[in-house]
Amino acid sequence: MSESKHTTNHDEIRKWVEERGGQPAHVKTTGKGEDVGLLRISFPGYDDENDENLEPIEWDEFFKKFDESKLSFLYQERTADGDLSTFNKFTRR
């Protein structure tokens, strides 16, 4: 059985994302000016149909929006089969 975890720890989030080949991103059509809009984690090659809507951003920019929005990172270490999981979701703290 797979288990989900929550964290707000920047180092923990970054490590989890990078171990899976992911990168911080935002949805291009959201946000205005300095606001990056909706945050996402992009896994190039996994979400080909959604890749065109996502734009990579720097970690500093990502975590600034993450903290301002009072988000928590919900994630899964492994799938039920024991493989590395890429399941993640942003929730309110």
C-alpha positions in Angstrom: 0.0 0.0 0.0 1.3 3.5 -0.9 1.3 6.3 1.7 1.1 10.0 1.1 3.0 12.6 3.1 2.7 16.4 3.6 5.5 18.8 3.9 6.3 22.5 3.7 10.1 22.0 4.0 11.8 23.5 0.9 14.8 21.1 1.0 12.5 18.1 1.3 10.4 19.2 -1.7 13.3 20.0 -3.9 15.0 16.7 -3.1 11.9 14.7 -3.9 11.3 16.5 -7.2 14.9 16.3 -8.4 15.2 12.6 -7.5 12.4 12.0 -10.0 13.8 14.2 -12.8 11.2 16.9 -12.2 11.5 20.7 -12.1 9.4 23.6 -10.7 7.0 25.1 -13.1 3.9 27.2 -13.5 0.9 27.2 -15.8 1.7 29.8 -18.5 -1.8 31.2 -18.8 -2.1 32.1 -15.1 -0.7 34.9 -13.1 0.1 38.5 -14.0 3.1 40.7 -13.6 5.3 39.3 -10.8 2.7 36.7 -9.9 3.7 33.3 -11.5 0.2 32.0 -11.1 -0.5 28.3 -10.6 2.4 26.2 -9.5 3.1 22.7 -10.8 5.9 20.2 -10.8 6.9 19.2 -14.4 8.2 15.8 -15.2 9.4 16.2 -18.8 8.4 13.2 -20.9 5.6 12.1 -18.6 3.0 14.7 -19.3 3.7 15.4 -23.0 0.2 16.7 -23.7 0.5 19.2 -20.8 4.1 20.2 -21.3 3.1 23.0 -23.7 1.1 24.6 -20.9 3.9 24.5 -18.4 6.9 26.7 -18.1 9.9 26.0 -15.9 10.7 28.5 -13.2 13.5 28.9 -10.7 13.3 27.3 -7.3 13.4 30.8 -5.5 10.4 32.0 -7.5 8.6 28.7 -6.9 9.1 28.8 -3.1 8.2 32.5 -2.9 4.8 31.7 -4.4 4.5 28.5 -2.4 5.0 30.3 0.9 2.9 33.4 0.0 0.0 31.1 -0.9 0.4 29.1 2.3 0.7 25.8 0.4 1.6 22.4 1.6 3.1 19.7 -0.6 1.3 16.4 -0.6 3.4 13.6 -2.2 4.0 9.9 -2.4 7.4 8.2 -2.1 6.5 4.9 -3.8 3.7 3.4 -5.8 1.8 0.4 -4.5 4.2 -1.7 -6.7 7.2 -0.2 -5.0 8.3 2.1 -7.9 9.2 5.7 -7.3 6.0 7.7 -7.4 5.6 11.1 -9.1 2.2 11.7 -7.4 2.0 15.2 -5.9 -0.5 17.8 -5.2 -0.5 21.3 -3.6 -2.9 21.8 -0.7 -3.7 24.6 1.8 -1.8 24.5 5.1 
